[in-house]
Amino acid sequence: MKSELINVDTHTGASFSFKNRFARVIWSVVYQILFRFSPKPLHGWRSFLLKLFGAKVGKGVHIYPGVRIWAPWNLELHDQCGVGSGANLYSQGKITIGEKAVISQGAYLCAGTHDYTKAGFPLITAPIYIGKNVWVAAEAFVHPGVAIGEGTVVGARAVVVKDLPAWMVFAGNPARPIKDRVITDLPI
């Protein structure tokens, strides 16, 4: 399912096609019945459901039942990544989460916004890329079109409005660099 925008005036109609909206209705029913209330340890089951709806899901993905997902077909979840309960993957555009990345509880990855410079507030989608070994901490917000480099940490409640380089720690609103991320227990 491709998320093609069909309308530039949100006052006069939907931004997405009927096919897209119908698929989201079906996903919503499956989410409410089979995904949301599945037992916490059943990560494989939830990965299976996401794959049924077009998500690309790697091995060993840990996605918890309380994760909210707008359109699974816009998700790419790499091996051993994890998404905590209460996280929101607002996947109007593509969201990619890298290998061994962690998206903590309440984090919000938002791949859509509106062009406020136009009278009809047309929807704009832009992909989000989360690199491998990234940690997006609790209740952080990631704007559309942002790429977070490998190994970076985004502190709790930080707001990421632009691309972040690899192996750094960021915090605040907007997110600012705090220090380099250094791994101290790597095998020699």
N, CA, C and O of each residue as an XYZ file, in Angstrom:
752
protein
N       0.854     -1.189      0.000
C       0.000      0.000      0.000
C       0.889      1.239      0.000
O       1.683      1.437      0.920
N       0.761      2.043     -0.997
C       1.521      3.279     -1.080
C       0.646      4.420     -0.584
O      -0.545      4.474     -0.893
N       1.226      5.322      0.176
C       0.478      6.436      0.746
C       0.541      7.637     -0.187
O       1.264      8.598      0.076
N      -0.209      7.580     -1.265
C      -0.218      8.686     -2.205
C      -1.216      9.745     -1.759
O      -2.371      9.446     -1.456
N      -0.752     10.974     -1.726
C      -1.623     12.084     -1.366
C      -2.471     12.450     -2.573
O      -1.973     12.506     -3.697
N      -3.764     12.701     -2.333
C      -4.671     12.958     -3.453
C      -5.337     14.329     -3.387
O      -6.046     14.704     -4.321
N      -5.131     15.085     -2.312
C      -5.852     16.336     -2.153
C      -4.929     17.380     -1.539
O      -4.217     17.087     -0.578
N      -4.933     18.580     -2.076
C      -4.098     19.643     -1.523
C      -4.888     20.604     -0.637
O      -4.329     21.576     -0.129
N      -6.159     20.347     -0.450
C      -6.981     21.205      0.412
C      -7.676     20.332      1.446
O      -8.665     19.667      1.138
N      -7.166     20.332      2.660
C      -7.723     19.467      3.704
C      -9.101     19.912      4.164
O      -9.775     19.185      4.894
N      -9.525     21.093      3.748
C     -10.878     21.559      4.097
C     -11.943     20.916      3.211
O     -13.114     20.866      3.585
N     -11.541     20.424      2.039
C     -12.525     19.919      1.083
C     -12.543     18.400      0.956
O     -13.416     17.849      0.287
N     -11.605     17.726      1.579
C     -11.610     16.276      1.455
C     -10.380     15.630      2.057
O      -9.478     16.296      2.565
N     -10.377     14.322      1.984
C      -9.298     13.530      2.568
C      -8.000     13.703      1.787
O      -8.016     13.940      0.579
N      -6.883     13.583      2.491
C      -5.572     13.682      1.860
C      -5.159     12.388      1.174
O      -4.361     12.408      0.236
N      -5.700     11.259      1.637
C      -5.309      9.953      1.115
C      -6.452      9.323      0.320
O      -7.619      9.671      0.500
N      -6.097      8.397     -0.552
C      -7.063      7.724     -1.413
C      -8.047      6.879     -0.594
O      -7.801      6.568      0.571
N      -9.149      6.522     -1.223
C     -10.124      5.641     -0.578
C      -9.480      4.307     -0.220
O      -9.719      3.775      0.864
N      -8.666      3.763     -1.123
C      -7.992      2.488     -0.874
C      -7.121      2.570      0.384
O      -7.128      1.654      1.205
N      -6.384      3.651      0.530
C      -5.542      3.847      1.710
C      -6.394      3.947      2.971
O      -6.087      3.326      3.988
N      -7.449      4.720      2.898
C      -8.318      4.897      4.078
C      -9.023      3.596      4.449
O      -9.183      3.293      5.631
N      -9.445      2.824      3.445
C     -10.085      1.531      3.715
C      -9.087      0.572      4.370
O      -9.432     -0.128      5.323
N      -7.854      0.538      3.862
C      -6.819     -0.322      4.459
C      -6.569      0.069      5.915
O      -6.350     -0.798      6.762
N      -6.601      1.360      6.206
C      -6.401      1.799      7.604
C      -7.571      1.400      8.497
O      -7.373      1.131      9.681
N      -8.773      1.358      7.956
C      -9.930      0.872      8.734
C      -9.735     -0.602      9.077
O      -9.920     -1.004     10.225
N      -9.360     -1.404      8.084
C      -9.117     -2.833      8.330
C      -7.989     -2.994      9.349
O      -8.107     -3.787     10.283
N      -6.890     -2.240      9.173
C      -5.775     -2.299     10.128
C      -6.258     -1.935     11.536
O      -5.871     -2.580     12.510
N      -7.085     -0.925     11.641
C      -7.584     -0.489     12.942
C      -8.346     -1.604     13.656
O      -8.194     -1.783     14.865
N      -9.156     -2.347     12.923
C      -9.908     -3.459     13.504
C      -8.943     -4.553     13.966
O      -9.058     -5.059     15.082
N      -8.000     -4.911     13.106
C      -7.006     -5.934     13.466
C      -6.184     -5.463     14.661
O      -5.925     -6.237     15.583
N      -5.777     -4.210     14.648
C      -5.003     -3.642     15.756
C      -5.779     -3.761     17.071
O      -5.242     -4.226     18.077
N      -7.044     -3.337     17.054
C      -7.847     -3.332     18.281
C      -8.105     -4.733     18.828
O      -8.129     -4.929     20.043
N      -8.296     -5.694     17.953
C      -8.678     -7.035     18.395
C      -7.471     -7.951     18.602
O      -7.387     -8.648     19.613
N      -6.535     -7.951     17.646
C      -5.474     -8.956     17.654
C      -4.102     -8.436     18.090
O      -3.275     -9.211     18.571
N      -3.855     -7.152     17.930
C      -2.536     -6.596     18.229
C      -2.504     -6.014     19.646
O      -1.696     -6.427     20.478
N      -3.371     -5.074     19.899
C      -3.359     -4.295     21.142
C      -3.531     -5.143     22.404
O      -2.934     -4.845     23.439
N      -4.336     -6.187     22.322
C      -4.605     -6.988     23.515
C      -3.820     -8.301     23.528
O      -4.112     -9.191     24.327
N      -2.832     -8.422     22.653
C      -2.000     -9.634     22.674
C      -1.058     -9.568     23.885
O      -0.637     -8.481     24.280
N      -0.728    -10.724     24.473
C       0.181    -10.738     25.628
C       1.550    -10.152     25.280
O       2.036    -10.323     24.163
N       2.166     -9.463     26.235
C       3.448     -8.786     26.008
C       4.512     -9.659     25.357
O       5.200     -9.182     24.455
N       4.686    -10.926     25.770
C       5.781    -11.715     25.179
C       5.578    -12.124     23.720
O       6.498    -12.676     23.115
N       4.408    -11.872     23.138
C       4.122    -12.357     21.779
C       4.601    -11.378     20.689
O       3.826    -10.947     19.836
N       5.887    -11.044     20.745
C       6.454    -10.125     19.753
C       6.366    -10.702     18.345
O       6.120     -9.970     17.386
N       6.568    -12.015     18.220
C       6.488    -12.666     16.913
C       5.101    -12.545     16.299
O       4.968    -12.348     15.091
N       4.079    -12.661     17.119
C       2.692    -12.526     16.662
C       2.446    -11.124     16.108
O       1.880    -10.955     15.028
N       2.888    -10.116     16.880
C       2.677     -8.745     16.416
C       3.496     -8.454     15.156
O       3.039     -7.730     14.271
N       4.699     -9.014     15.076
C       5.508     -8.862     13.856
C       4.789     -9.488     12.665
O       4.781     -8.925     11.570
N       4.188    -10.655     12.884
C       3.415    -11.339     11.837
C       2.264    -10.454     11.353
O       2.057    -10.310     10.148
N       1.523     -9.868     12.279
C       0.397     -8.997     11.894
C       0.887     -7.796     11.088
O       0.273     -7.415     10.091
N       1.996     -7.204     11.529
C       2.536     -6.059     10.794
C       2.945     -6.468      9.375
O       2.699     -5.736      8.416
N       3.569     -7.640      9.251
C       3.960     -8.131      7.924
C       2.741     -8.357      7.033
O       2.788     -8.084      5.833
N       1.642     -8.858      7.622
C       0.411     -9.046      6.842
C      -0.063     -7.742      6.211
O      -0.681     -7.743      5.146
N       0.231     -6.633      6.880
C      -0.198     -5.325      6.392
C       0.928     -4.570      5.689
O       0.858     -3.352      5.526
N       1.968     -5.299      5.273
C       2.987     -4.710      4.414
C       4.221     -4.152      5.086
O       5.097     -3.621      4.403
N       4.323     -4.252      6.403
C       5.539     -3.778      7.070
C       6.701     -4.704      6.739
O       6.514     -5.904      6.542
N       7.885     -4.144      6.680
C       9.100     -4.935      6.549
C       9.649     -5.105      7.965
O      10.034     -4.132      8.613
N       9.679     -6.348      8.433
C      10.041     -6.621      9.824
C      11.182     -7.632      9.863
O      11.068     -8.732      9.321
N      12.280     -7.249     10.507
C      13.439     -8.124     10.621
C      13.260     -9.171     11.709
O      12.175     -9.329     12.268
N      14.336     -9.879     11.998
C      14.325    -10.936     13.009
C      14.487    -10.344     14.408
O      15.199     -9.360     14.609
N      13.805    -10.973     15.370
C      13.971    -10.597     16.769
C      13.448     -9.224     17.132
O      13.895     -8.639     18.118
N      12.512     -8.696     16.361
C      11.935     -7.374     16.648
C      11.034     -7.481     17.877
O      10.228     -8.405     17.989
N      11.178     -6.534     18.788
C      10.335     -6.473     19.988
C       9.435     -5.251     19.877
O       9.847     -4.123     20.145
N       8.198     -5.507     19.475
C       7.224     -4.426     19.396
C       6.116     -4.761     20.385
O       5.499     -5.824     20.305
N       5.872     -3.855     21.307
C       4.947     -4.124     22.403
C       3.510     -3.805     22.010
O       3.276     -3.037     21.077
N       2.543     -4.394     22.720
C       1.144     -4.267     22.308
C       0.582     -2.855     22.386
O      -0.388     -2.545     21.695
N       1.163     -2.000     23.205
C       0.637     -0.644     23.340
C       1.192      0.346     22.338
O       0.917      1.541     22.450
N       1.964     -0.108     21.360
C       2.499      0.779     20.323
C       1.362      1.147     19.375
O       0.611      0.279     18.930
N       1.238      2.430     19.070
C       0.213      2.878     18.116
C       0.864      3.051     16.745
O       1.911      3.685     16.615
N       0.229      2.479     15.731
C       0.788      2.497     14.384
C      -0.288      2.954     13.409
O      -1.367      2.364     13.344
N       0.005      4.005     12.652
C      -0.969      4.581     11.741
C      -1.109      3.745     10.481
O      -2.230      3.424     10.085
N       0.007      3.380      9.834
C      -0.032      2.601      8.587
C       1.159      1.652      8.564
O       2.275      2.080      8.270
N       0.947      0.370      8.869
C       2.060     -0.577      8.924
C       2.858     -0.675      7.625
O       4.063     -0.927      7.666
N       2.212     -0.481      6.474
C       2.897     -0.598      5.189
C       3.967      0.473      5.009
O       4.761      0.390      4.072
N       4.007      1.466      5.875
C       5.047      2.495      5.823
C       6.141      2.263      6.864
O       6.920      3.174      7.147
N       6.212      1.063      7.434
C       7.216      0.760      8.460
C       8.268     -0.201      7.940
O       7.973     -1.135      7.196
N       9.511      0.055      8.354
C      10.611     -0.871      8.133
C      11.335     -1.004      9.468
O      11.969     -0.061      9.941
N      11.233     -2.192     10.068
C      11.803     -2.452     11.390
C      12.933     -3.470     11.228
O      12.690     -4.625     10.879
N      14.152     -3.038     11.480
C      15.309     -3.909     11.279
C      15.531     -4.834     12.474
O      14.937     -4.650     13.537
N      16.394     -5.832     12.283
C      16.643     -6.878     13.275
C      16.876     -6.315     14.685
O      17.611     -5.347     14.883
N      16.227     -6.953     15.636
C      16.409     -6.732     17.068
C      16.120     -5.304     17.534
O      16.586     -4.897     18.599
N      15.361     -4.543     16.755
C      14.954     -3.231     17.268
C      13.786     -3.434     18.229
O      13.128     -4.474     18.210
N      13.540     -2.442     19.058
C      12.446     -2.529     20.010
C      11.654     -1.236     20.075
O      12.216     -0.143     20.006
N      10.331     -1.376     20.210
C       9.448     -0.212     20.328
C       8.566     -0.436     21.537
O       7.791     -1.391     21.572
N       8.676      0.447     22.545
C       7.974      0.292     23.809
C       6.517      0.709     23.750
O       6.109      1.493     22.893
N       5.742      0.169     24.680
C       4.320      0.504     24.785
C       4.143      2.011     24.941
O       4.919      2.684     25.619
N       3.114      2.509     24.302
C       2.824      3.934     24.378
C       3.546      4.745     23.316
O       3.250      5.927     23.139
N       4.494      4.130     22.600
C       5.133      4.840     21.493
C       4.120      4.996     20.365
O       3.226      4.165     20.199
N       4.269      6.062     19.596
C       3.360      6.327     18.489
C       4.178      6.434     17.215
O       5.005      7.335     17.072
N       3.946      5.512     16.289
C       4.595      5.544     14.989
C       3.571      6.089     13.992
O       2.841      5.327     13.359
N       3.528      7.410     13.863
C       2.561      8.087     13.007
C       3.106      8.064     11.587
O       3.667      9.044     11.097
N       2.927      6.927     10.945
C       3.600      6.591      9.695
C       2.822      7.019      8.456
O       2.554      6.202      7.575
N       2.461      8.289      8.387
C       1.865      8.800      7.158
C       2.883      8.749      6.027
O       2.522      8.570      4.863
N       4.141      8.906      6.370
C       5.268      8.682      5.474
C       6.062      7.516      6.034
O       5.713      6.968      7.080
N       7.117      7.138      5.351
C       7.897      5.966      5.763
C       8.687      6.242      7.045
O       9.268      7.312      7.221
N       8.689      5.238      7.936
C       9.507      5.267      9.142
C      10.384      4.023      9.121
O       9.890      2.900      9.024
N      11.688      4.239      9.213
C      12.654      3.148      9.268
C      13.336      3.177     10.619
O      13.852      4.211     11.043
N      13.337      2.024     11.302
C      14.009      1.903     12.601
C      15.114      0.872     12.439
O      14.856     -0.284     12.104
N      16.348      1.302     12.682
C      17.519      0.486     12.426
C      17.724     -0.649     13.416
O      17.059     -0.738     14.449
N      18.664     -1.508     13.066
C      19.022     -2.672     13.868
C      19.417     -2.259     15.290
O      20.213     -1.341     15.491
N      18.844     -2.955     16.258
C      19.111     -2.778     17.690
C      18.794     -1.373     18.201
O      19.278     -0.977     19.262
N      17.990     -0.620     17.459
C      17.537      0.679     17.945
C      16.400      0.465     18.937
O      15.674     -0.526     18.859
N      16.253      1.401     19.869
C      15.207      1.332     20.883
C      14.391      2.618     20.833
O      14.936      3.719     20.903
N      13.086      2.459     20.710
C      12.146      3.583     20.773
C      11.373      3.387     22.078
O      10.588      2.447     22.203
N      11.595      4.267     23.040
C      11.026      4.081     24.378
C       9.571      4.499     24.468
O       8.995      5.063     23.538
N       8.994      4.195     25.638
C       7.593      4.454     25.919
C       7.253      5.924     25.690
O       7.966      6.824     26.131
N       6.158      6.136     24.997
C       5.646      7.483     24.798
C       6.359      8.288     23.721
O       5.955      9.417     23.440
N       7.406      7.744     23.110
C       8.073      8.477     22.029
C       7.105      8.619     20.851
O       6.263      7.751     20.619
N       7.235      9.703     20.123
C       6.330      9.996     19.014
C       7.157     10.261     17.769
O       7.875     11.259     17.693
N       7.058      9.370     16.796
C       7.718      9.546     15.510
C       6.648      9.963     14.517
O       5.770      9.171     14.175
N       6.718     11.212     14.050
C       5.650     11.814     13.249
C       6.146     12.089     11.831
O       6.918     13.022     11.613
N       5.704     11.276     10.867
C       6.166     11.402      9.485
C       5.222     12.225      8.608
O       5.285     12.132      7.382
N       4.352     13.026      9.215
C       3.451     13.866      8.445
C       3.206     15.194      9.143
O       3.236     15.282     10.371
N       2.966     16.214      8.352
C       2.628     17.537      8.877
C       1.799     18.257      7.808
O       1.411     17.652      6.809
N       1.535     19.517      8.016
C       0.746     20.297      7.055
C       1.512     21.549      6.662
O       2.249     22.121      7.464
N       1.328     21.963      5.420
C       1.949     23.183      4.918
C       1.063     24.370      5.313
O       0.052     24.651      4.669
N       1.461     25.048      6.370
C       0.658     26.164      6.883
C       0.790     27.428      6.036
O       0.101     28.417      6.291
N       1.676     27.406      5.019
C       1.807     28.576      4.144
C       0.791     28.559      3.011
O       0.712     29.507      2.230
N       0.018     27.490      2.920
C      -1.003     27.369      1.879
C      -2.382     27.356      2.540
O      -2.549     26.812      3.631
N      -3.360     27.956      1.874
C      -4.703     28.108      2.442
C      -5.357     26.777      2.801
O      -6.089     26.701      3.787
N      -5.109     25.737      2.028
C      -5.751     24.445      2.255
C      -5.006     23.531      3.216
O      -5.410     22.383      3.405
N      -3.927     24.012      3.827
C      -3.115     23.196      4.749
C      -2.822     21.803      4.183
O      -3.087     20.807      4.857
N      -2.283     21.708      2.960
C      -2.059     20.373      2.404
C      -1.113     19.549      3.278
O      -0.176     20.065      3.888
N      -1.396     18.259      3.309
C      -0.567     17.334      4.064
C       0.773     17.164      3.367
O       0.845     17.084      2.140
N       1.821     17.111      4.155
C       3.167     16.847      3.664
C       3.678     15.635      4.423
O       3.600     15.597      5.651
N       4.198     14.646      3.711
C       4.825     13.516      4.396
C       6.312     13.535      4.092
O       6.734     13.926      3.004
N       7.098     13.107      5.071
C       8.549     13.038      4.912
C       9.058     11.879      5.757
O       8.640     11.722      6.905
N       9.949     11.070      5.208
C      10.399      9.875      5.923
C      11.239     10.192      7.153
O      11.922     11.214      7.222
N      11.168      9.289      8.116
C      12.004      9.352      9.318
C      12.920      8.143      9.269
O      12.485      7.024      8.999
N      14.195      8.388      9.536
C      15.172      7.304      9.563
C      15.860      7.294     10.926
O      16.479      8.280     11.324
N      15.747      6.180     11.633
C      16.411      5.983     12.919
C      17.534      4.974     12.678
O      17.267      3.833     12.300
N      18.775      5.377     12.891
C      19.912      4.512     12.621
C      20.034      3.360     13.606
O      19.298      3.290     14.591
N      20.977      2.452     13.329
C      21.145      1.313     14.227
C      21.793      1.764     15.535
O      22.571      2.717     15.579
N      21.438      1.040     16.600
C      21.934      1.306     17.954
C      21.536      2.671     18.502
O      22.180      3.186     19.416
N      20.486      3.256     17.953
C      19.963      4.535     18.456
C      19.021      4.258     19.611
O      18.357      3.222     19.646
N      18.964      5.183     20.557
C      17.959      5.137     21.616
C      17.196      6.450     21.585
O      17.769      7.515     21.816
N      15.906      6.373     21.299
C      15.008      7.521     21.403
C      14.267      7.321     22.728
O      13.403      6.451     22.837
N      14.609      8.126     23.729
C      14.117      7.925     25.090
C      12.655      8.352     25.234
O      12.039      8.867     24.301
N      12.129      8.123     26.423
C      10.702      8.308     26.718
C      10.197      9.688     26.330
O      10.805     10.711     26.645
N       9.073      9.683     25.643
C       8.308     10.862     25.268
C       9.046     11.859     24.388
O       8.649     13.021     24.305
N      10.121     11.417     23.726
C      10.792     12.282     22.754
C       9.908     12.402     21.514
O       9.108     11.513     21.219
N      10.063     13.506     20.799
C       9.295     13.752     19.583
C      10.258     13.908     18.420
O      11.204     14.692     18.495
N      10.021     13.156     17.332
C      10.852     13.233     16.134
C       9.989     13.763     14.986
O       8.976     13.165     14.626
N      10.410     14.895     14.420
C       9.681     15.563     13.344
C       9.808     14.817     12.013
O      10.703     13.990     11.842
N       8.900     15.117     11.066
C       8.994     14.528      9.732
C      10.313     14.892      9.056
O      10.834     15.994      9.231
N      10.837     13.952      8.287
C      12.021     14.217      7.490
C      13.340     14.145      8.229
O      14.374     14.514      7.673
N      13.332     13.679      9.471
C      14.547     13.651     10.286
C      15.258     12.311     10.149
O      14.621     11.260     10.078
N      16.592     12.364     10.114
C      17.437     11.165     10.162
C      18.304     11.259     11.416
O      18.952     12.277     11.661
N      18.306     10.192     12.201
C      19.116     10.141     13.420
C      20.234      9.139     13.177
O      19.983      7.968     12.892
N      21.467      9.611     13.293
C      22.636      8.806     12.974
C      22.870      7.660     13.936
O      22.386      7.672     15.068
N      23.619      6.667     13.473
C      23.928      5.465     14.231
C      24.447      5.795     15.631
O      25.279      6.684     15.813
N      23.927      5.045     16.621
C      24.426      5.121     17.981
C      24.024      6.345     18.775
O      24.431      6.481     19.929
N      23.249      7.228     18.207
C      22.862      8.458     18.902
C      21.798      8.184     19.958
O      20.969      7.286     19.806
N      21.834      8.977     21.036
C      20.828      8.918     22.091
C      20.057     10.233     22.079
O      20.649     11.312     22.089
N      18.735     10.131     22.056
C      17.848     11.295     22.145
C      17.210     11.236     23.529
O      16.474     10.297     23.834
N      17.489     12.234     24.367
C      17.010     12.233     25.747
C      15.502     12.317     25.863
O      14.800     12.680     24.919
N      15.021     11.970     27.053
C      13.592     11.999     27.341
C      13.008     13.377     27.067
O      13.579     14.401     27.441
N      11.871     13.375     26.416
C      11.102     14.566     26.061
C      11.827     15.551     25.161
O      11.408     16.702     25.040
N      12.905     15.117     24.531
C      13.589     15.970     23.562
C      12.713     16.127     22.324
O      11.857     15.287     22.047
N      12.936     17.206     21.589
C      12.220     17.458     20.338
C      13.254     17.560     19.227
O      14.070     18.481     19.200
N      13.207     16.594     18.307
C      14.196     16.521     17.233
C      13.587     17.141     15.979
O      12.633     16.610     15.410
N      14.155     18.276     15.558
C      13.624     19.007     14.411
C      14.538     18.958     13.199
O      14.153     19.397     12.115
N      15.751     18.425     13.369
C      16.683     18.310     12.244
C      17.528     17.057     12.429
O      17.544     16.457     13.504
N      18.228     16.673     11.371
C      19.058     15.473     11.405
C      20.080     15.555     12.544
O      20.611     16.622     12.853
N      20.337     14.394     13.158
C      21.322     14.313     14.231
C      22.468     13.411     13.786
O      22.234     12.358     13.191
N      23.710     13.818     14.072
C      24.857     12.997     13.682
C      24.993     11.759     14.564
O      24.316     11.625     15.584
N      25.874     10.867     14.152
C      26.087      9.596     14.849
C      26.839      9.779     16.167
O      27.609     10.722     16.348
N      26.585      8.841     17.078
C      27.319      8.648     18.334
C      27.427      9.910     19.191
O      28.502     10.276     19.667
N      26.269     10.561     19.370
C      26.184     11.719     20.258
C      24.960     11.570     21.138
O      24.067     10.772     20.854
N      24.928     12.346     22.208
C      23.769     12.403     23.096
C      23.149     13.785     22.938
O      23.837     14.802     23.020
N      21.825     13.808     22.706
C      21.090     15.047     22.517
C      19.961     15.126     23.539
O      19.405     14.102     23.937
N      19.624     16.342     23.965
C      18.490     16.539     24.867
C      17.943     17.945     24.647
O      18.618     18.799     24.074
N      16.716     18.178     25.107
C      16.122     19.508     25.084
C      15.153     19.733     23.946
O      14.885     18.853     23.129
N      14.630     20.971     23.927
C      13.669     21.402     22.922
C      14.103     22.760     22.387
O      13.969     23.769     23.080
N      14.623     22.797     21.157
C      14.945     21.671     20.289
C      16.148     20.892     20.818
O      16.929     21.399     21.623
N      16.281     19.660     20.353
C      17.372     18.803     20.812
C      18.720     19.444     20.481
O      18.973     19.880     19.358
N      19.572     19.481     21.504
C      20.923     20.049     21.357
C      21.948     19.011     21.792
O      21.652     18.152     22.622
N      23.159     19.089     21.230
C      24.183     18.113     21.620
C      24.609     18.320     23.081
O      24.819     19.447     23.529
N      24.730     17.210     23.804
C      25.176     17.247     25.194
C      26.615     16.757     25.293
O      27.456     17.389     25.932
N      26.889     15.615     24.649
C      28.240     15.050     24.671
C      28.313     13.915     23.659
O      27.304     13.496     23.092
N      29.523     13.431     23.448
C      29.702     12.239     22.618
C      29.177     11.039     23.378
O      29.220     11.007     24.608
N      28.681     10.049     22.647
C      28.299      8.787     23.270
C      29.477      7.828     23.146
O      29.924      7.488     22.051
N      29.955      7.413     24.294
C      31.092      6.512     24.335
C      30.636      5.216     24.984
O      30.080      5.238     26.082
N      30.862      4.093     24.325
C      30.532      2.778     24.865
C      31.739      2.291     25.662
O      32.834      2.160     25.114
N      31.543      2.023     26.949
C      32.672      1.698     27.818
C      32.879      0.198     28.027
O      33.899     -0.197     28.592
N      31.961     -0.637     27.596
C      32.105     -2.073     27.873
C      32.231     -2.913     26.603
O      31.796     -4.065     26.579
N      32.812     -2.358     25.565
C      33.023     -3.125     24.343
C      34.130     -4.149     24.550
O      35.137     -3.852     25.193
N      33.951     -5.366     24.006
C      35.017     -6.360     24.125
C      36.260     -5.930     23.345
O      36.169     -5.291     22.297
N      37.393     -6.290     23.874
C      38.661     -5.879     23.238
C      39.072     -6.878     22.187
O      40.108     -6.707     21.544
